[in-house]
Amino acid sequence: MITNLSTIQRFLLTGLLGLWGLFATVAFADKAPQGLSDTQWQNIQRQIQSDQQNSVAPEARALTLSETKLVAGDGAAWNYFGDAISLDGKRLAIGAPHVDIGGNYNQGAVYIFDFDGSNWVQSAKISTGDGAESDYFGSAVSLDGDRLAVGAYDADIGAISAQGAVYIFNFNGSSWVQSQKLTANDGAGGDYFGRAVSLDGDHLAVGAHSDDIGANFDQGSVYVFTLGTSGWSPSAKLVASDGAAWDEFGLVVSLEGEHLAVGAYGADIGGNNAQGAAYVFDLVASSWVQSQKLIANDGAAFDYFGRSLSLNGSRLAIGADGDDIGGNSSQGAAYIFDFDGSNWAQSQKLIAGDGAANDRFGRKLSLNGNRLAVGVFFADIGGNSRQGAVYLFDLGGSGWSQTDKRTAGGGAAGDNFGHAVALGANRLAVGAYGTAISGNSNEGAVYVYDGLPAYVITGLSGTWYDPAYDGSGFNLVQLSNSLLVYYYGYKKNGNGTAQWLLSDIIPGTVAAGETYTATMYAGTPGNGGSLTNKPTAPGSGVSIWGQVEITLENCNKGSVRLTGADGMVTHNIVPLAKIAGLSCTSSTTNEVSYTAPSTPAGTFSALSGTWYDPIYDGSGFNVIQIPNGLLLYYYGYKVGADGQALWLLSDTISQPITVGNTVTVDLYAGFIGNGGSFTQKPTKNASGLTRWGQAEVTFNDCDTGTIRLIGNHASVTHNIVPLAPINGVNCRD
């Protein structure tokens, strides 16, 4: 696909929490208690109501989840297995940074577990060939499909002590292979480069929280690396625009798409020491730009806001594990921020329903759609000091509420359960690095919980692609109660032969984390049709090619596995072009969130969907109306009726689409000029597209239109009608 598309006071009376018990029995009385004015009393009532809505979690209802306990196949005492974890679908990466490798004490290792449909199986143990004592390799891990980034923050680089490093590994289908070792090009001793890593597609963020910036000791920085044809290369070094000494900027990072969130828990806010802050950076063109600084609207000294954070789509969770709640010192809290397209705004503050002093709730977070997991590894369970717990919160119609508190079966003091958390669509992984295994102190364990209530994803229609396979992609068309998948790409031979595939209808709703399988059909005009010829024989012009397995984790991430005549390939997909007005949501209902764009009379705002010409069976068009224009896809055949498939992609039509008006746009054909093929990633800096010709597009109303395709060798006019409209998107003119 073309990847340069435009993409889309505090008010609180002093001592209010302390007064809560005093006022509880008269909290909503009409008359103010003695000693308070009516105005003061009304303000207290409003604040109590606000706190109930925005902070205090109700008692959790227990979820019924299955528990699986994972340990290393070769575990030993003090390995700290589970110190860091990263979950991606059915694969789990587990850091054990204190593992001894040979004679190297605390060199560290990472274990890979894969779910085979019934069990979690250890499939790999990863360490580095150049590792050394006290590297702490595995103290940070980030897994994205078949790629893995591992931090070794204490690694010496040459003679520079504890500069730190990050290692990249790729899965080749049978084993994990180290592809690169990354270091800071301006690194210094004690920077701790690699203390945090976040990998998303072709971008990697690496925190160096102890980096001295100028004279500011431990101000911290974040390095961003980008994957190109020659490997990973540095693209930016980020620091806070108002950074200061001891901010610890970069201790935590979370990267997704074009947003990067960075915690600076040591930042002073006004006169509040270490209140903490978080910074958001956006990818604008090819540069990362600081767009916002976030602080809690009720922040106080030593809250440590920004000690943890987790970014998912247009939502960000930020931990403040030093926050005092009522009289409980350092009970901790988590804050939810939502992005409205322009700004991030705090929407709710979450605390544990049974929190206690020094729990440090919010020290670890994992956000997935409308669900948040909060690790509280300092929590005492019964008489067990620091056994640890994990709290789950879900977003409902009245806001976020606590839905579960989870502790390990057979847990014990010092387990530190919740030191690492990773939340998938329907499963939760929890690290407990202090767990004793068969008498081995602090060997560590990871617990996996399955059976989380699934969310239904709606509004996912649009163009999706795998950044590692530039030049191909997918159209997802979500109907009222079903899904269609279109693939635009190439055959396996890498000779430039284009191929498009179309799935059978996948019935039902799309549940987050669930895998759906359907038959895929390839374009082969067995009905006598071609670009210009109408079919001369009965038949659809398609034949069975193989099958597709599609899994959507949330609105921003999924995977598509194609298995058929050209082999097998798995694409880790992200949205590329979203439909104007259509919001992807993950919730317990199947309701669609669509707001029609404001357009002048006579201008179309919702043409998105599949259109076709009934007399050219076996070909058609996908129309994607994006916020700044319209995209057109054609799937059909070349001029000669030789069965060779053709797919075309338009430039963005930026002018308004008005009734009866014809617009002209360039078309590009799928042609492998970048060295890629069905199973091979591109090897050159090219899009895999070549200019084919033009399209003249006219829509008469919401039900009829014409598209004239004009190429070098022929032209054809299609009189089109809707075939599969997008669920919830109602066309109007």
SULBELNOR-V838562 format. One record per pair of residues at least 4 apart in sequence whose ideal C-beta (glycine too) atoms are under 6 Angstrom apart, sorted by sequence separation. I is the first residue (numbers start at 1). J is the second residue. If there is no record, write none. Layout:
# SULBELNOR-V838562
<<I J> <I J>>
This chain:
# SULBELNOR-V838562
<<12 16> <15 19> <19 23> <23 27> <32 36> <36 40> <50 54> <51 55> <52 56> <71 75> <75 79> <127 131> <131 135> <183 187> <187 191> <239 243> <243 247> <295 299> <299 303> <351 355> <355 359> <407 411> <411 415> <525 529> <529 533> <553 557> <599 603> <672 676> <676 680> <700 704> <36 41> <87 92> <100 105> <115 120> <116 121> <143 148> <156 161> <171 176> <172 177> <199 204> <212 217> <227 232> <255 260> <268 273> <283 288> <284 289> <311 316> <324 329> <339 344> <367 372> <380 385> <395 400> <423 428> <436 441> <478 483> <553 558> <563 568> <625 630> <676 681> <700 705> <710 715> <32 38> <75 81> <101 107> <131 137> <157 163> <187 193> <213 219> <243 249> <269 275> <299 305> <325 331> <355 361> <381 387> <411 417> <437 443> <491 497> <529 535> <552 558> <599 605> <638 644> <676 682> <699 705> <86 93> <113 120> <114 121> <142 149> <169 176> <170 177> <198 205> <225 232> <254 261> <281 288> <282 289> <310 317> <337 344> <366 373> <393 400> <422 429> <477 484> <528 535> <551 558> <562 569> <624 631> <675 682> <698 705> <709 716> <98 106> <154 162> <210 218> <266 274> <322 330> <378 386> <434 442> <465 473> <491 499> <527 535> <528 536> <551 559> <585 593> <597 605> <612 620> <638 646> <655 663> <674 682> <675 683> <698 706> <32 41> <72 81> <85 94> <99 108> <113 122> <114 123> <128 137> <141 150> <155 164> <169 178> <170 179> <184 193> <197 206> <211 220> <225 234> <226 235> <240 249> <253 262> <267 276> <281 290> <282 291> <296 305> <309 318> <323 332> <337 346> <338 347> <352 361> <365 374> <379 388> <393 402> <394 403> <408 417> <421 430> <435 444> <490 499> <528 537> <561 570> <596 605> <637 646> <675 684> <708 717> <99 109> <155 165> <211 221> <267 277> <323 333> <379 389> <435 445> <463 473> <464 474> <489 499> <506 516> <527 537> <550 560> <583 593> <610 620> <611 621> <636 646> <653 663> <674 684> <697 707> <84 95> <97 108> <111 122> <112 123> <140 151> <153 164> <167 178> <168 179> <196 207> <209 220> <224 235> <252 263> <265 276> <279 290> <280 291> <308 319> <321 332> <335 346> <336 347> <364 375> <377 388> <391 402> <392 403> <420 431> <433 444> <475 486> <560 571> <622 633> <706 717> <707 718> <82 94> <83 95> <112 124> <139 151> <168 180> <194 206> <195 207> <224 236> <250 262> <251 263> <280 292> <307 319> <336 348> <392 404> <418 430> <419 431> <463 475> <464 476> <488 500> <506 518> <527 539> <529 541> <549 561> <582 594> <610 622> <611 623> <635 647> <653 665> <674 686> <676 688> <695 707> <696 708> <96 109> <152 165> <208 221> <264 277> <320 333> <376 389> <432 445> <474 487> <526 539> <559 572> <560 573> <581 594> <621 634> <673 686> <706 719> <707 720> <83 97> <111 125> <139 153> <167 181> <195 209> <223 237> <279 293> <307 321> <335 349> <391 405> <419 433> <487 501> <504 518> <527 541> <548 562> <581 595> <634 648> <651 665> <674 688> <695 709> <81 96> <95 110> <137 152> <151 166> <193 208> <207 222> <249 264> <263 278> <305 320> <319 334> <361 376> <375 390> <417 432> <431 446> <461 476> <473 488> <503 518> <504 519> <558 573> <581 596> <608 623> <650 665> <651 666> <705 720> <80 96> <109 125> <110 126> <165 181> <166 182> <221 237> <222 238> <277 293> <278 294> <304 320> <333 349> <334 350> <389 405> <390 406> <416 432> <460 476> <461 477> <472 488> <486 502> <525 541> <547 563> <581 597> <607 623> <608 624> <633 649> <672 688> <694 710> <79 96> <80 97> <93 110> <94 111> <135 152> <149 166> <150 167> <191 208> <205 222> <206 223> <247 264> <248 265> <261 278> <262 279> <303 320> <304 321> <317 334> <318 335> <359 376> <373 390> <374 391> <415 432> <416 433> <430 447> <461 478> <472 489> <503 520> <546 563> <580 597> <608 625> <619 636> <650 667> <693 710> <80 98> <109 127> <136 154> <165 183> <192 210> <221 239> <248 266> <277 295> <304 322> <333 351> <360 378> <389 407> <416 434> <460 478> <485 503> <546 564> <607 625> <632 650> <693 711> <79 98> <93 112> <135 154> <149 168> <191 210> <205 224> <247 266> <261 280> <303 322> <317 336> <359 378> <373 392> <415 434> <429 448> <484 503> <501 520> <502 521> <523 542> <524 543> <545 564> <631 650> <648 667> <649 668> <671 690> <692 711> <78 98> <79 99> <134 154> <135 155> <190 210> <191 211> <246 266> <247 267> <302 322> <303 323> <359 379> <414 434> <415 435> <545 565> <27 48> <92 113> <148 169> <204 225> <260 281> <316 337> <372 393> <428 449> <501 522> <521 542> <522 543> <648 669> <668 689> <669 690> <91 114> <147 170> <203 226> <315 338> <371 394> <427 450> <482 505> <483 506> <500 523> <521 544> <522 545> <629 652> <630 653> <647 670> <668 691> <669 692> <107 131> <163 187> <202 226> <219 243> <258 282> <275 299> <331 355> <387 411> <482 506> <521 545> <629 653> <668 692> <90 115> <146 171> <202 227> <258 283> <314 339> <370 395> <482 507> <520 545> <629 654> <667 692> <101 127> <157 183> <213 239> <219 245> <269 295> <275 301> <325 351> <331 357> <381 407> <387 413> <426 452> <520 546> <667 693> <108 135> <162 189> <164 191> <220 247> <276 303> <332 359> <388 415> <483 510> <520 547> <630 657> <104 132> <105 133> <106 134> <107 135> <108 136> <110 138> <161 189> <162 190> <163 191> <164 192> <166 194> <216 244> <217 245> <218 246> <219 247> <220 248> <222 250> <272 300> <273 301> <274 302> <275 303> <276 304> <278 306> <329 357> <330 358> <331 359> <332 360> <334 362> <384 412> <385 413> <386 414> <387 415> <388 416> <390 418> <426 454> <519 547> <520 548> <666 694> <667 695> <104 133> <108 137> <109 138> <160 189> <164 193> <165 194> <216 245> <220 249> <221 250> <272 301> <276 305> <277 306> <328 357> <332 361> <333 362> <384 413> <388 417> <389 418> <555 584> <579 608> <702 731> <101 131> <108 138> <164 194> <220 250> <269 299> <276 306> <330 360> <332 362> <386 416> <388 418> <517 547> <518 548> <664 694> <665 695> <16 47> <110 141> <166 197> <222 253> <278 309> <390 421> <555 586> <517 549> <554 586> <664 696> <515 549> <516 550> <662 696> <663 697> <515 551> <662 698> <72 111> <97 136> <128 167> <153 192> <184 223> <209 248> <240 279> <265 304> <296 335> <321 360> <352 391> <377 416> <408 447> <110 150> <166 206> <222 262> <278 318> <334 374> <390 430> <660 700> <97 138> <153 194> <209 250> <265 306> <321 362> <377 418> <96 138> <97 139> <152 194> <153 195> <208 250> <209 251> <264 306> <265 307> <320 362> <321 363> <376 418> <377 419> <510 552> <512 554> <657 699> <70 113> <95 138> <151 194> <207 250> <238 281> <263 306> <319 362> <350 393> <375 418> <501 545> <648 692> <503 548> <580 625> <95 141> <151 197> <207 253> <263 309> <319 365> <375 421> <580 626> <577 624> <580 627> <93 141> <149 197> <205 253> <261 309> <317 365> <373 421> <73 122> <241 290> <297 346> <353 402> <577 626> <70 120> <93 143> <126 176> <149 199> <205 255> <238 288> <261 311> <294 344> <317 367> <350 400> <373 423> <180 231> <348 399> <68 120> <124 176> <180 232> <236 288> <292 344> <348 400> <456 509> <457 510> <603 656> <604 657> <577 631> <84 139> <86 141> <88 143> <93 148> <142 197> <144 199> <149 204> <198 253> <200 255> <205 260> <254 309> <256 311> <261 316> <308 363> <310 365> <312 367> <317 372> <366 421> <368 423> <373 428> <456 511> <457 512> <603 658> <84 140> <86 142> <140 196> <142 198> <196 252> <198 254> <200 256> <252 308> <254 310> <308 364> <310 366> <312 368> <366 422> <602 658> <84 141> <86 143> <140 197> <142 199> <196 253> <198 255> <252 309> <254 311> <308 365> <310 367> <364 421> <366 423> <454 511> <455 512> <602 659> <454 512> <485 548> <224 288> <485 550> <492 566> <512 586> <639 713> <659 733> <491 566> <492 567> <639 714> <540 617> <541 618> <540 618> <509 590> <534 615> <535 617> <369 455> <425 512> <426 513> <425 513> <424 513> <529 618> <527 618> <525 618> <457 552> <604 699> <466 571> <613 718> <466 572> <531 637> <613 719> <466 573> <530 637> <531 638> <613 720> <531 639> <533 641> <464 573> <530 639> <611 720> <569 679> <464 575> <465 576> <530 641> <611 722> <612 723> <525 637> <566 678> <567 679> <462 575> <463 576> <609 722> <610 723> <463 577> <610 724> <462 577> <609 724> <462 578> <525 641> <609 725> <462 579> <609 726> <461 579> <525 643> <608 726> <524 643> <608 729> <523 645> <459 582> <606 729> <459 583> <460 584> <606 730> <607 731> <459 584> <606 731> <459 585> <458 585> <425 553> <457 586> <604 733> <455 586> <455 587> <459 592> <477 610> <456 590> <458 592> <459 593> <594 728> <500 635> <592 727> <594 729> <592 728> <500 645> <499 645> <475 622> <498 645> <500 647> <582 729> <498 647> <488 647> <463 624> <498 670> <496 671> <496 672> <490 672> <532 714> <494 677> <531 714> <532 716> <369 554> <492 677> <531 716> <368 554> <492 678> <494 680> <490 677> <491 678> <492 679> <490 678> <471 674> <471 676> <469 681> <470 682> <468 681> <370 586> <471 687> <369 586> <471 688> <313 555> <313 556> <479 724> <477 724> <480 727> <479 727> <478 727> <202 467> <461 726> <201 467> <10 297> <10 298> <54 348> <55 349> <59 353> <54 349> <55 351> <57 353> <17 326> <85 420> <87 422> <84 420> <86 422> <85 422> <87 424> <92 429> <63 404> <60 402> <67 409> <87 429> <58 401> <60 403> <60 404> <85 429> <57 402> <60 405> <85 431> <82 431> <82 432> <83 433> <82 433> <94 446> <80 433> <75 437> <82 444> <77 440> <81 444> <82 445> <77 441> <78 442> <79 443> <80 444> <82 446> <79 444> <71 437> <77 443> <75 443> <71 445> <69 445> <70 446> <69 447> <67 447> <68 448> <67 449> <65 449> <66 450> <66 451> <65 451> <145 572> <229 685> <1 465> <3 470> <1 473> <8 578> <5 577> <1 576> <8 627> <6 628> <2 687>>
